[in-house]
């Protein structure tokens, strides 16, 4: 009986792990030159486009982040709000 409960707990833990992985956001990246750095925003130029990305205390920064530096930004894309329009 004890083995049964251990097996059930193990299966439940594996299911929770699979569910959490399936709902994780997909990661994207781009490389460009830093144009501007603010407290919670970084502006990076990639080609002729400018990308404004938010950052916070949880954003991992590797190296010396400064204007003019070449950086690779990894980010996750997710919907913040979806409004359905009437036809």
N, C-alpha and C positions, 0 to 999 in steps of 0.2 A: 504494500500500500504506500509506503514511504517513497519507493521508486516512482510510482505513478505520479505523486504530487511533484516530485523533482522534474519529471519529464514534462508535465503540464506547465510548470513554471518556466522551464527552458524554452518550450515552444512559444509561450506567450512573450517571453523576452525577445525571441528572434522575430516574431511578428511585429512587435513594436519597433524594432530596429529597421525592418524592411519598410514599414509605413513611414517612419521619419526620413529615411533616405529618399523615398519616392516623392515626398513633398518638398524636398530641398530645392532651392532655386538653382537654375542653370547659371554657370559662371561664364562671363564674356570678358574680353580684354582688348585694349588698344594701346598703341604707343604713340607718343607725341612730345611736344615741348611745352613746359609749364609757362603760362603767360601771367597767371595771377594766383596768389594764395591768400585766402582769408581765414578767419577762425574756423568756419564750418564749410568752406567751399574751396575747390581747386579748379582753375580753368586751364585746360590743356588744348593745344592746337594740333590737329592731325590733318595734314595736308592744308586745305583751305577752310576746313571746318573747325569751329571752336566748341569744345565740350565742357559743360559746367557740371561738376560732380560734387555732391555733398560728401562731407567726411565728418567723423565724430571721434570721441575718445577710443572707440573700438576699432577704428581704422588702423591697420597695421602699416607702418611706414618703414621701409627698409632703405637706409642710406640718408644722405643729406638732401632733404626736399627744399628746393629754392627755385626762384624764377630763373628761367633759361635752361634748367636741367631737362634732360631727356628721361622720360618716365614711361613705365608700362603700368596701366591702371587695370586692375581686375575688378569687375563689378557684377552684381546680380540684377536682373531685370524682373520686376513684378508689378502687377497692377495696383495702383493706389485707390482708384475709383473708376467705376464703369457706369455710365449713364446710358440707358437705352432710349433712343429718340422715337417719337411717334412718327408714323409714315404720313 
